[in-house]
Amino acid sequence: MWGVYMKNKYFKLNKDYILVIGKENKGLIYDLKNGNMIELEKTWTDVLVQLENGIKIENVKSSYTYDVIEKIKKETMGEFYDNFIYEEKTRKGMILPLEGMQKLPPIIHKCYIQMPTSCNLNCEFCFLLKSYPCFVCSKNSNVNSIDSKAYKTFLNNLLNLNVHSIIFYGGDLLSYINTENLLDICLNSEKKPEIWILLHWRHIRNNKILEKEIYKKINFYITFSASDIFDGENEKNFSLFMKTLNYMKEYTKKFELTFVQDSEEISEFKIKDMLDIIINKYKTKIYISKLLDENNKSFMNHLFMRVSPKIFWNNYYYHPCLNGTITLNAEGKILPCPSMENENALKEIFLENKIDKYWKLHLGKIEKCKNCIYRFGCFECRAIEAKTSQRLNGKSLCKKGE
C-alpha cells in the first residue's frame, strides 16, 4: 500500500521507541510510551537497523522492508521523512554530562539501618540464600554492635542529604528500647522521608505497642512463609496471620508483604489461593522470595518491568537495584546493600565516590548481561549473583543473556 509513497523516503522509529540490538542480531523495541518490550525476529531487526541508520527505504536490503514499515506505521511507532533527521529519544528529566559540571548532592532512594536486635523465632530460612533478600526479615548475628549514640549521629547526617526511604531491619525491632527514639528523629526531619520497619509477622501478633500514635506514621514490610502459615493441615496460623494484618491495617500507615516459599509440601494452588485472598482483601503488594540452591542454576534472577522513560534511562546508567541504596549494619559498617555483607565496608563513600562502584554497575558491565537485549528493562538482585558467582560482576542465575 505504501510502495509508491515510499520512494525516496526515509523511515524511523518515533522518539518513544528505542531499538536495542544484542547478540546474533537479536533486536528488541523498548516502548517508553506504553511500557512494553517487543522482541523482534532477526529479519525485522535487520530492516530496522538499516532504517535507523539513515538508509533510504528503497535501498534497504531485505524482502521484508515493506512488511516491517507497514506494521510499525500501523502501530503509530514510526514515521516517514523526506530527509533523514536526528530526534532525541524521550527522557525523564535531563541527563547531566558526567564530567565538567559540579555534582549534585547524591539522591539516596533507600537507606537500610540494621538494629542490634535478636530474634527467637529460629526460622530455617533466615540465613539461607533466597531471592528478594532485602525484603525478608533477618536477625543480627554480630555481638559487637554500635550504641544508640552512633545510630543518632548517622541518622542526623543522613537526614541532611536527599533521602527518600529509611528502612529499619534486623530481628525483633519492636523490642529494642531505642527504636521509637530513632523513629522520632526521622519523623521530625524537614526532609520527611518514608519510614519503614521490616520484621516477621509473629513479632506483631500479640504486640500492643503498635497502638501507640507514632506507628500510625510508619510503614511496614512484613515477612511470612509457607511453613509457618500452613502447619500441616492445620490452618489456624493462617487465621492468626489474617488477624495480624487486620491489626496492622488499623494501627499503621501502610504495609507490604514478603512471602517466603520455604516448603515444597504446600501445593502451588493452595499458595496462590492464599495470596489472592490477601491481595483482594488488603490491596497490598506481595514479594515472592524463593529459596535458592547454589548447585541448582534453574532459578532465573530477573524480573522484567514495565519500561517507563525513568526506568530505561536509570538502567542505562545505573544498576536497577543498587543505585541510590546504602546500608548501615549493626557493626557500624556502611555497605552497598543489606545482603552484600561480604563487600568491603565503605567509609568516605561520597567524598571518595566509592559508592559509584555499585551505583553505576549497570547491566552493561555484567558479563552475561552486556549483550542482552532486555538489560534496560530488567531488575536483578546483584547480592545473590555476587554470592553464587563469587564475583561482583558475575552472573550465574539467568540464561537470557546466553
C-alpha positions as CSV (number, residue, x, y, z in Angstrom):
1,M,0.0,0.0,0.0
2,W,2.9,2.3,0.7
3,G,5.0,1.3,-2.3
4,V,4.8,4.4,-4.4
5,Y,4.8,6.8,-1.4
6,M,7.9,5.2,0.0
7,K,10.1,6.1,-3.0
8,N,12.9,8.4,-1.9
9,K,11.6,8.4,1.6
10,Y,13.2,7.7,5.0
11,F,11.5,5.9,7.9
12,K,12.5,5.7,11.5
13,L,11.0,4.9,14.9
14,N,9.3,7.7,16.9
15,K,11.0,9.2,19.9
16,D,9.1,7.0,22.4
17,Y,10.5,3.8,20.8
18,I,14.2,2.7,21.2
19,L,15.7,-0.2,19.2
20,V,18.4,-2.2,21.1
21,I,20.5,-4.8,19.3
22,G,22.0,-7.9,21.1
23,K,24.0,-11.0,20.2
24,E,23.3,-12.7,16.9
25,N,21.4,-9.7,15.6
26,K,18.6,-10.1,18.2
27,G,16.5,-7.0,18.5
28,L,14.1,-5.5,20.9
29,I,12.0,-2.3,20.8
30,Y,11.5,-0.5,24.1
31,D,8.1,1.1,24.1
32,L,8.6,4.0,26.5
33,K,5.1,5.2,25.9
34,N,3.1,2.1,26.9
35,G,5.8,0.2,28.9
36,N,6.2,-2.8,26.6
37,M,9.3,-4.6,25.4
38,I,8.8,-6.0,21.9
39,E,11.2,-8.7,20.8
40,L,11.8,-8.9,17.1
41,E,12.5,-11.6,14.5
42,K,16.1,-11.2,13.2
43,T,14.8,-10.3,9.7
44,W,12.8,-7.4,11.2
45,T,15.8,-6.3,13.3
46,D,17.9,-6.2,10.1
47,V,15.4,-3.9,8.4
48,L,15.0,-1.5,11.4
49,V,18.8,-1.3,11.9
50,Q,19.2,-0.1,8.3
51,L,16.3,2.4,8.6
52,E,17.5,3.8,11.9
53,N,21.0,4.3,10.4
54,G,19.6,6.5,7.7
55,I,19.3,4.2,4.7
56,K,16.6,5.2,2.2
57,I,13.6,2.8,2.2
58,E,14.3,1.9,-1.5
59,N,17.9,1.0,-0.6
60,V,17.2,-1.3,2.3
61,K,18.5,-4.8,1.5
62,S,15.6,-7.0,2.6
63,S,12.5,-8.6,1.2
64,Y,10.7,-7.8,4.5
65,T,11.1,-4.0,4.3
66,Y,7.5,-3.1,3.3
67,D,6.0,-5.6,5.8
68,V,8.0,-4.1,8.6
69,I,7.2,-0.5,7.8
70,E,3.5,-1.2,7.3
71,K,3.3,-2.9,10.7
72,I,5.3,-0.2,12.5
73,K,3.3,2.6,10.9
74,K,0.0,0.9,11.7
75,E,1.0,0.8,15.4
76,T,2.0,4.5,15.2
77,M,5.5,3.6,16.3
78,G,7.3,5.2,13.3
79,E,7.1,7.9,10.7
80,F,8.1,8.7,7.1
81,Y,10.6,11.6,6.5
82,D,11.7,13.4,3.3
83,N,15.2,13.7,4.9
84,F,17.0,11.7,7.5
85,I,16.7,13.5,10.8
86,Y,18.1,13.1,14.3
87,E,15.5,13.1,17.0
88,E,16.4,12.9,20.7
89,K,14.6,9.9,22.3
90,T,12.2,10.5,25.2
91,R,13.9,11.1,28.5
92,K,12.8,11.6,32.1
93,G,14.3,14.9,33.2
94,M,17.7,15.9,32.0
95,I,20.8,13.7,31.9
96,L,23.7,15.8,33.0
97,P,27.2,15.3,31.5
98,L,29.3,13.1,33.6
99,E,32.3,15.4,33.5
100,G,32.7,19.2,33.6
101,M,29.9,20.1,35.9
102,Q,29.6,20.3,39.7
103,K,28.0,17.1,41.1
104,L,24.6,17.4,42.7
105,P,24.1,16.1,46.3
106,P,23.5,12.3,46.0
107,I,20.0,11.0,46.0
108,I,19.5,8.1,48.4
109,H,16.5,6.1,47.4
110,K,16.8,3.5,50.2
111,C,18.8,3.5,53.3
112,Y,18.7,0.3,55.3
113,I,19.6,0.5,59.0
114,Q,20.2,-2.7,60.9
115,M,19.2,-2.7,64.6
116,P,21.2,-4.6,67.2
117,T,18.2,-6.8,68.0
118,S,18.0,-10.6,68.3
119,C,15.2,-12.9,67.3
120,N,13.9,-16.1,69.0
121,L,11.8,-17.4,66.1
122,N,14.6,-19.6,64.6
123,C,13.1,-19.7,61.1
124,E,15.0,-22.2,59.0
125,F,15.2,-19.8,56.0
126,C,16.8,-17.0,58.0
127,F,20.4,-17.4,56.8
128,L,19.7,-19.3,53.6
129,L,20.2,-17.9,50.1
130,K,17.0,-16.5,48.7
131,S,15.5,-14.1,46.2
132,Y,14.5,-10.6,47.4
133,P,16.7,-11.0,50.5
134,C,16.5,-7.3,51.3
135,F,12.7,-7.6,51.7
136,V,12.9,-10.6,54.1
137,C,13.4,-10.2,57.8
138,S,16.7,-11.2,59.3
139,K,18.5,-11.2,62.6
140,N,21.7,-9.6,63.8
141,S,24.3,-12.3,64.2
142,N,27.0,-10.0,65.5
143,V,27.8,-9.4,69.1
144,N,29.8,-6.2,68.6
145,S,27.0,-3.7,67.9
146,I,27.2,0.1,67.8
147,D,25.4,2.1,70.5
148,S,22.4,4.4,70.3
149,K,24.6,7.5,70.0
150,A,26.2,6.1,66.9
151,Y,22.8,5.5,65.3
152,K,21.7,9.0,66.1
153,T,24.8,10.6,64.7
154,F,24.4,8.6,61.5
155,L,20.7,9.5,61.2
156,N,21.3,13.2,61.7
157,N,24.0,13.1,58.9
158,L,21.8,11.1,56.7
159,L,18.8,13.4,57.0
160,N,20.9,16.3,55.8
161,L,21.1,14.5,52.4
162,N,18.3,13.8,49.9
163,V,17.0,10.5,51.3
164,H,13.6,9.1,50.1
165,S,13.1,6.0,52.3
166,I,14.7,4.7,55.5
167,I,14.2,1.0,56.3
168,F,14.9,-0.3,59.8
169,Y,15.6,-4.1,59.9
170,G,17.1,-6.9,62.0
171,G,15.3,-9.2,64.4
172,D,12.5,-8.1,66.7
173,L,12.8,-4.3,66.3
174,L,9.7,-3.5,68.4
175,S,11.5,-4.9,71.5
176,Y,14.5,-2.5,71.0
177,I,14.5,0.2,73.7
178,N,15.8,2.9,71.2
179,T,13.5,2.1,68.2
180,E,11.0,4.9,68.9
181,N,13.7,7.5,69.6
182,L,15.2,6.8,66.2
183,L,11.8,6.9,64.6
184,D,11.2,10.3,66.2
185,I,14.4,11.7,64.7
186,C,13.2,10.6,61.2
187,L,9.7,11.8,61.6
188,N,10.8,15.2,62.9
189,S,13.2,15.8,59.9
190,E,12.4,18.6,57.5
191,K,13.0,16.1,54.6
192,K,10.1,13.8,55.7
193,P,11.4,10.5,54.2
194,E,9.2,7.5,54.2
195,I,9.9,5.3,57.2
196,W,9.7,1.5,57.1
197,I,10.2,-1.3,59.6
198,L,11.0,-4.7,58.3
199,L,10.1,-7.7,60.6
200,H,8.4,-11.1,60.9
201,W,4.6,-11.1,61.4
202,R,5.0,-13.2,64.6
203,H,6.7,-10.2,66.3
204,I,3.5,-8.3,65.8
205,R,0.9,-10.9,66.5
206,N,0.2,-10.1,70.2
207,N,2.1,-6.9,70.4
208,K,0.0,-3.9,71.6
209,I,2.9,-1.5,71.1
210,L,1.6,-0.6,67.6
211,E,-1.4,1.1,69.2
212,K,1.0,4.0,70.1
213,E,0.4,7.1,68.0
214,I,3.9,7.1,66.5
215,Y,3.3,3.9,64.5
216,K,0.4,5.4,62.6
217,K,3.1,7.3,60.7
218,I,5.2,4.2,60.0
219,N,5.2,1.8,57.0
220,F,5.9,-1.9,57.5
221,Y,7.4,-4.7,55.4
222,I,6.0,-8.0,56.9
223,T,7.6,-11.4,56.3
224,F,5.6,-14.6,56.4
225,S,6.4,-18.1,55.0
226,A,4.7,-21.2,53.8
227,S,6.0,-23.3,56.7
228,D,4.6,-21.1,59.4
229,I,1.3,-20.3,57.8
230,F,0.4,-23.8,56.8
231,D,1.2,-26.0,59.8
232,G,0.4,-29.4,58.2
233,E,-3.3,-29.4,57.5
234,N,-3.9,-27.0,60.4
235,E,-4.9,-23.6,59.0
236,K,-5.0,-22.0,62.5
237,N,-1.9,-20.0,61.7
238,F,-3.4,-18.5,58.6
239,S,-6.3,-17.3,60.6
240,L,-3.9,-15.7,63.2
241,F,-1.9,-14.2,60.3
242,M,-5.1,-12.5,58.8
243,K,-6.0,-11.2,62.3
244,T,-2.5,-9.7,62.5
245,L,-2.9,-8.0,59.1
246,N,-6.3,-6.6,60.3
247,Y,-4.4,-5.2,63.3
248,M,-1.7,-3.7,61.0
249,K,-4.3,-2.1,58.8
250,E,-6.0,-0.4,61.7
251,Y,-2.9,1.0,63.5
252,T,-0.1,1.5,60.9
253,K,0.3,3.8,57.9
254,K,0.8,1.1,55.3
255,F,2.2,-2.4,54.9
256,E,3.6,-4.6,52.2
257,L,4.4,-8.3,52.4
258,T,7.1,-10.7,51.6
259,F,6.1,-14.4,51.2
260,V,9.0,-16.9,51.6
261,Q,8.4,-20.1,49.7
262,D,10.2,-22.4,52.1
263,S,8.2,-25.6,51.7
264,E,7.7,-27.8,48.7
265,E,5.0,-29.7,50.5
266,I,2.4,-27.0,50.1
267,S,0.7,-27.1,46.7
268,E,1.1,-24.1,44.3
269,F,-2.7,-23.9,44.1
270,K,-3.1,-23.6,47.8
271,I,-0.4,-20.9,48.0
272,K,-1.9,-19.0,45.0
273,D,-5.4,-19.1,46.6
274,M,-4.0,-17.7,49.9
275,L,-2.1,-14.9,48.2
276,D,-5.2,-14.0,46.1
277,I,-7.2,-13.7,49.3
278,I,-4.7,-11.4,50.9
279,I,-4.3,-9.2,47.8
280,N,-8.0,-8.9,47.3
281,K,-8.7,-8.0,50.9
282,Y,-5.8,-5.6,51.6
283,K,-4.9,-4.3,48.2
284,T,-1.2,-4.6,49.1
285,K,2.0,-5.6,47.3
286,I,3.4,-9.1,47.9
287,Y,7.0,-10.0,47.1
288,I,7.7,-13.7,46.5
289,S,11.0,-14.9,47.9
290,K,12.2,-18.3,46.8
291,L,15.0,-20.3,48.5
292,L,18.0,-20.8,46.2
293,D,20.3,-23.8,45.9
294,E,23.8,-22.8,44.8
295,N,24.1,-26.0,42.9
296,N,20.8,-25.5,41.1
297,K,21.1,-22.9,38.4
298,S,17.5,-23.2,37.3
299,F,16.3,-20.1,39.2
300,M,16.1,-17.1,36.9
301,N,17.3,-14.0,38.6
302,H,15.5,-11.4,36.5
303,L,12.2,-9.6,36.6
304,F,11.1,-7.7,33.5
305,M,9.5,-4.4,34.3
306,R,7.0,-2.1,32.6
307,V,9.5,0.2,31.0
308,S,9.0,3.9,31.6
309,P,11.5,6.6,30.4
310,K,12.7,6.8,34.0
311,I,13.3,3.1,34.3
312,F,15.0,2.8,30.9
313,W,17.5,5.7,31.5
314,N,18.1,4.7,35.1
315,N,19.1,1.2,33.9
316,Y,21.1,2.7,31.1
317,Y,23.4,4.4,33.5
318,Y,22.9,2.7,36.9
319,H,22.2,-0.7,38.5
320,P,18.4,-1.3,38.7
321,C,18.6,-2.1,42.5
322,L,21.9,-0.9,43.9
323,N,21.6,2.6,42.6
324,G,20.7,5.0,45.4
325,T,21.0,2.3,48.1
326,I,23.2,2.3,51.2
327,T,23.2,0.3,54.4
328,L,24.4,0.8,58.0
329,N,24.7,-2.5,59.7
330,A,24.7,-3.2,63.4
331,E,28.5,-3.2,63.5
332,G,28.6,0.3,62.2
333,K,29.8,-0.6,58.7
334,I,28.5,1.2,55.6
335,L,27.6,-1.4,52.9
336,P,26.1,-1.1,49.4
337,C,23.1,-3.2,50.4
338,P,22.0,-5.3,53.4
339,S,22.7,-8.6,51.6
340,M,26.2,-7.7,50.4
341,E,27.8,-8.0,53.8
342,N,30.9,-9.6,52.3
343,E,31.8,-6.4,50.4
344,N,34.4,-4.1,51.8
345,A,32.9,-1.5,54.2
346,L,32.7,2.0,52.6
347,K,33.9,4.7,54.9
348,E,34.1,8.0,52.9
349,I,31.5,6.7,50.5
350,F,30.6,10.1,48.9
351,L,33.8,12.1,49.4
352,E,35.8,9.4,47.5
353,N,33.0,8.3,45.3
354,K,33.4,4.7,46.4
355,I,29.7,4.1,46.2
356,D,29.8,4.7,42.4
357,K,31.4,1.2,42.1
358,Y,28.0,-0.2,43.0
359,W,25.5,2.5,41.9
360,K,27.0,2.7,38.4
361,L,27.3,-1.0,38.0
362,H,24.7,-1.0,35.1
363,L,23.9,-4.4,33.5
364,G,26.1,-3.4,30.5
365,K,29.1,-4.1,32.9
366,I,27.8,-7.5,33.9
367,E,29.4,-10.4,32.0
368,K,26.3,-12.2,30.8
369,C,24.1,-9.2,30.6
370,K,26.1,-6.8,28.5
371,N,24.8,-8.1,25.2
372,C,21.3,-9.0,26.5
373,I,18.5,-7.0,24.7
374,Y,16.5,-7.0,27.9
375,R,19.1,-5.3,30.1
376,F,17.4,-1.9,30.2
377,G,14.1,-3.3,31.4
378,C,15.4,-5.9,33.8
379,F,15.5,-6.0,37.6
380,E,18.0,-8.3,39.2
381,C,19.5,-8.9,42.7
382,R,23.2,-8.3,42.5
383,A,23.7,-9.6,46.0
384,I,22.7,-13.2,45.2
385,E,24.7,-13.1,41.9
386,A,27.8,-12.0,43.8
387,K,27.4,-14.8,46.3
388,T,26.8,-17.6,43.7
389,S,29.4,-16.5,41.2
390,Q,32.0,-15.2,43.8
391,R,32.4,-12.1,41.6
392,L,30.7,-8.7,41.9
393,N,30.0,-8.6,38.2
394,G,29.4,-12.3,37.8
395,K,26.1,-13.8,36.6
396,S,25.0,-17.5,37.1
397,L,21.3,-17.4,37.7
398,C,20.0,-16.3,34.3
399,K,20.1,-17.8,30.8
400,K,18.6,-14.8,28.9
401,G,22.0,-13.3,28.1
402,E,23.4,-16.6,26.7
